[in-house]
Amino acid sequence: MHEAHPQTVGIRLENLKPEVRSYVQKLRASLQVIYDRYEVANRDELAAKVRKGIVKQRDTDRAVELMRVINDCGRKNEIVSRETEKSGEVYLEDIPTFTNLPSEAVFMDKGNGYKFDRIQAQEYREGRNIKDFLLTDKDLQDIGLDDPQKRQELLEEISRGTADRETEPLAKVFNISEAIAKKIQEDPRHPVFLTTKEVIEAIDEAGYRPATLQELLAFGKHLWKPYVEAETLSEGEKLHQHLDATDIVALASVFTAYGGKRSVAFLSCLAGLRGMRLYEFNDFSGSGTHFLVIRKSDHD
C-alpha cells in the first residue's frame, strides 16, 4: 500500500443507485474484515503496519483491490467488478496443529480456548488422536459413493488441504436448501431431505469439500457467533451474518463414537450454550442443516 496504490475516495452513499450502494457497503464490510484482523481503524493505520511487514501480502493485495473497486463504483455509479471471493466465504485462521485432543478445560476456556460451554467429553476426550477423526474410503463406500476415482479425488483434496498450513483456506457455511429444491425439481417424488451421499455430491458440485475437525474448531473459535446481538458485531462480521447458524456439521471429521456408530462433529448452540456434539455420518439432512465446507484448491 505505497503511494501508487489507489486510496478510497469519499463516497456519499446516498448519491449512489440502490444496487450500487448495497454493493459498496458489502465491499466496505469486506475491507473492515481486514482492518479488524490487524486492529486498525483506517487505510493509513493499515499502511503503517504494511510498512512494518506485519500485514500478509494476501491481505495487502486484497485491501488495495477492494479500495480500487469501491472508488470505481463511486465514480461511475455502477457495479464495475465482482469480488474474487465467492459469497459468504471467509479465511480460516489459527487452525490447530495438535496431534491429540486437548483437555476439556482448553475447549471451554472463554479467553484463549474454543469457548465451548459443553462438549461430548466421552468422544472428544483429552489425548484422543486426531487421526481418529478422518474420513476414509470405506466411509465413502458405505454411504454409496461407488466411483473409486471420485472417492480418491475427494480424499486427496482433503489430504492436500490439511497438509498445507501455509495458506489459510476459504471456508463457507453451506446450506443444502437449494440442493434439495433442485432434486425435487428433477424428481417431484424426491423426499425433502438429502442423504449424506447427496450432500457430499452437492458440496462437490459447488466447488467445495467437507471440513475436518481441526477446521471446524478454527471456525468455531473465531467466526461462529450464535445468538449475539447485531450491534455487538463489527461491520465485517455483519457481512457474514449467516455464520451465526446454530448447527454446523463437519462431514470430514468421521470417527467411531460411543456405541460403535460412525459419527461426525458438529457445532451446536442450544439455549445460548455453545457445544460440540455428534451427528450420525450416514443420516438424512433437511433444509435446516448447515455444513462447513472448504473451497477446493482447483476452484478460483
Buried (B, 14 or more C-beta within 10 A) or exposed (E): BEEEBBBBEEBEEEEBEEEBBEBBBBBBBBBBBBBBBBEBEEBEEBBBBBEEEEBBEEBBEBBBBBBBBBBBBBEEEBBBBEBEBBEBBBBBEEBBEEEEBBEBEBBBBEEEBBBBBBBBEEBBEEEBEBEBBBBEEEBBEBBEBEEEEBBEBBBEBBEEBBEEEEEBBBBBBBBBEEBBEBBEEEEEEBEEBBBBBBBBBBBBEBBBBBBBBBBBBBBBBBBBBBEEEEEEBEBBBBBBEEBBBBBBBBBBBBBEBEEEEBBBBBBBBEEEEBBBBBBEBBBBBEBEBBBBBBBBBEEE
